[in-house]
Amino acid sequence: MTRGTFSVLALTIIATMFLTGCGGVSDAAAARVNGAVITKADVDARIEYRNKLSPGMVGPEDEVNYPKILRQTTKDLVLSELEKQEGERRGISVSDEEIDNALQEMADEDYLEDVPRMLEIFAGMGVTETELRDVTRERLLHEKLKADVSGEITVSDSEIQSFYERNRQQYDQPEMRQGRMIETASQGEALEAVNRIMAGESFVEVAKQVSMDPLAAGNGGTLGLVRRGQLPPELEAVLFSMSAGQISEPASVAGKWYVLTVEAVQPGQQKSFEEAREEIRDIIAAETLASRWKSLLDGLYGDADLEYDPDYDPALG
């Protein structure tokens, strides 16, 4: 073996050891995911990117909180890498054209439809177009992967019917009243309160001055939204007999006297199964997607050949 051959071979071995860490992560790696390396420089770059968008975030000088940010950012990048690898297995990718369209949508929403101007604004914050495109690619891949999982979901009519029956109460909403109440010790005080209100004083101010109950006095006598069965029957009968804006005559309950008003009436609502069908289908599909997405991620992490530098390991933070 010649000296030149030996030198090339030695350099190759050294380079390989540096990249692989002799079976573990290298000094330059924060994590290794199924052979793909996430470098410490990658983690630093992502933290710097976020700091550019939100100046004033925790920096390396914070010895307590910055290690947590290192670990969380590494965890985020590992997840992005796992999603990328799963996307490749499923034949899912993101084209440059799709990134262009996403940037145009961003500009349409917040930057007067002007992509060059948007890029100038980001550049002013120190964010390059390459950084923006890389982060956009990750987001689009995440969305496409979720859409692929969602496309596997079907919701049967029997599932919808069962959900409707289990949650019928939320589709049969009773009539409710937004009301206020003044509580006094005598009929005379209650009548005086009514007269003051009818003369032009606000119900709220009279309640604050007159009501016996300190809590009711403090909040102007508000009852909030009330449905039948929440008040004593005598007061419920009064509240649900009035129209919005009316003031009641004094009503007696257990030796005390009350004056009530209705500020708003919320009519009862009954949504039939057919009216609720598509809403319920969407709810079940969303719940199923959340469950399947969690199962997918659990499987990706469980099957992954995953190694961390100790300073970047989320489990040690």
N, C-alpha and C positions, 0 to 999 in steps of 0.2 A: 504494500500500500504506500503510495507516495505521500510526501508531506502535504501537498495541496489537497489530495483526496481526504486525508485525515482531518485537515482544517475545516473543510466543507461539512464533513460528517459530524465533527464536534460541534460546529455552530448549529447544525440542524437539530442535534440532540438537545443542546442548551435551549434553543428556541422552543422546542416541543415541551421541555420541562417547564419553561416559563409560562406557556399558555395553558398547560394542563395541571400544573402544580403537583406533578407526580401522583395523579389519581384524585386530588382534591381540587379546590378552586385555586387559581393562581393569585399572586400578590396584586395583580391588576383587576381581578374579578370580584364583584360583589356577590354574584350568584352564578350558578350554572344550571340551566334548565334543559334536560334531555340533550346535553352536549352544547347547546347554545349558551354563549357567555354574555352576561350582563356585566359590563365593566363598572368600576367605581366612577370612571369618567362619565358613563351614561347616567348614573345616579346623580352626580354633581350637575350635569347638564339639565336634567329634568327639574331639579330643585331650583337651579338658576332661572330656568324658563318660568317657573311659577312665581319666583320672586320678582321677575320683570313685570309680570301682570299684576302682582299684588305687593308693591314695595312695603318694606317694614316687617316682613315675615322674619321668623327666628333664623339667626345665622349661626355659624360655627362657634362664635364666642359664647353662645349659651350652652354650656357643657351639660346642662340637665335635659333640655328639650331637644337640642339638635340631633343627638343620637336617635331619638324617637322618629324624627323626620327622615333621617337616613334609612331607617328600617322600614318605615311606612312607604317611602318612595320606592325602595327596592321591591317591596311586596307588590306595589302597583305595576312595576315594570315586569316582574315575574308573571303576574296575571296577564298582562298584555302579550307576553311571549307565549304563554300557554294558549291563549285565544288565537294567536297567529298560527301556531302549530296545528290547532284543531281546525282552523279555517283551511289550512293546506290539505288536511286529511279529507275535508268535505268538499274540496274544490272551490273554496270561497276565497276571493281576492278583491282588492280594491284597485281600480284603474286610475291613471292620472286624470282621465276625463271626469271620473266621479269626484275626485278631489277638487278639480276645477269648478264643477257644479256646486259642490258644498261651499266653497269659498264665495261663489257668486250669491248663493242663498244667504250666507252670513252678511255679505255686503248689502243685499237687498233689504235685510231686516234692520240693520243698524248703521249702515254707512252710505246711505243715499245711492245704493246700487252701483257704487264706484269701487271696484276691486283695487285698482292702483292706489286710490286714495286710502283705502283701508290698509293696504300693505305699508304705505308711508306712515300711517298712524302707529302700526305695530312696530315698524322700524324705529320710530321715535322712542319707543319703550325698550328698544334693544332686542326685539324679537325678529328673527330673520324669517323670510318666506319659507326656507327649508324647515325650520322648526315648526312653523305653523302647519305646513303640509304634513309633516311627520305625525303631529298630534292629531290632525284631522283624519289621516289614514287609520290610526288606531281607533278613533271613535267610529268611523264608518265600518271598519271590520267588526267591531263589537256589535254594532247595530245589525249588520248583515248576518252575523252568527246567531244572534238572538232571533232574527226573523226566520232563519232556517229552522231553529228549534221550534219556534211558534208555528211554522207551517206544518209541523207534524201533529198538531193538536186538533182534535175534533171534539165537538160538544154535542151530545145527543139530546133529543127532546126530553127523554126521561130524566136526564141530569138537570135540565132546566126546570122541569116540573117539580122535581124534588126540592130544588133550591127555593123555588117560589113558595112551596108549602111550608118549608122550614122558616122562611123569613116573611111570611104573609103580613105580619104586623107592620113592617116597614112600607108595605104597599097599600095598607089601609090606614091612612093618617087621619086621626079625628080632628074636628074643628078645634081651634085654639084661639085664645084671646090674649092680647097684650094689654095688661091693666095696671092700675095703681089703686092704692087703698089708704085711707086715713082711719086710724084707730083712736077712739076717744072713750072717756069714762062715763059720759052721760049723753042723753038724747039732745040736751040743750047745746052742748059743745059741738055735737055733730051737725046740728041745724045751723049753728053759727058758721061752721066751716063751709057748708053748702052755700050759705048766703054770700060769704066772701068770694067764693069761686064764681058764683053767678054774677057778682058785681064786677068781675073782671080780673081778680087775682088769679095767678096760675095755680093749678092743682099741686104742682111740685112744691112751690113756696109755702102754701098753706099746710101741706103735709109735713114739711120740715119744722114748721112752727107749732103745729097742733098735735101731731101723732104721739101717742103714749110710748110706743115701741121705739127705743133709741135707734135701732138698725133701720126701721122704716123711715124714721125722721131723717136719718143721715142720707138715705138714697132717694128721698122724695116719694116714698111709698110705693116704689115699683114692685110689681108682682112677677115681672118677666112674662114669658109665654106660659099660659095656664090651659090645661085640658081638664075635661070633666073628671071629677074624682080627686082633685088635688086641694080643693078648698072645702070648708064646712058646707053642708048642703044649703044652708040659708044664704051664704055668700055666693056660692056657685049659681044658685037660682037667679040672684040679682045680676051677676056679671054676665051670664049667658042670655039674659033677657034684653040687654041693651045693645044699641048700635054704637059704632065708633063715634067718639066725641060726647056721648051722653054722660051726665052726672047723676048718680043714684040718690034717692031719698035715704035718710039714715036707716040702717038695718041693725037689728039687735041680735047678738049671739053671745050666750053665756055671760050676760050681765055687762057686756061692752057694746059700744055703738060704732058702726062703720059707715064710711062713705066711699063709694067705688066709682071709678071711671074706666071706660074702655078706650084705649088709644088706637087699637087696630084689631081687625078680625082676620084670622087666617083660616079660610074655609077648609073643611075636611076634603081629603083626596083619596080616591079609590082607584088604584091602577090594576086593571085586569091582567090576567096571565098573558094574553096576546099583546097588550100594551107594554108589558115588562119583558117580553121574550128576548129581544135583541140586547137589551141592557144586561140581562142576566147572563146571556151567552158570553158577552164581553167580560163580565166579572169572573165567570168560571174559567174562561180562557186565560185571563190574566193570572189567576191563582194557580192554574195548572202550569203556565209558563214559569212562574216564580219557582214552583217546586221542581220542575224539570231543569231549570237553569242551575239551581242549587245542586241538584244531583249531578249535572254535567261537570260543574266546577269541582265538586267533591271527588268525582272520578278522575278528573285531570290532575288534581293535586295528588290523589292517592296513587296513581299510576306513574307519576313523573319521577324521573331520576333527578332529584333536586338537591343541590348543595349550596350552602351560604358561607361567606366569610363571617366569622362570629360577630364582627362589629355591624354587620348588615342583616343579620338573621332576625326576622320579625318575632320569632318565638322567644328570643332572648331579651326583647325590649321591655 
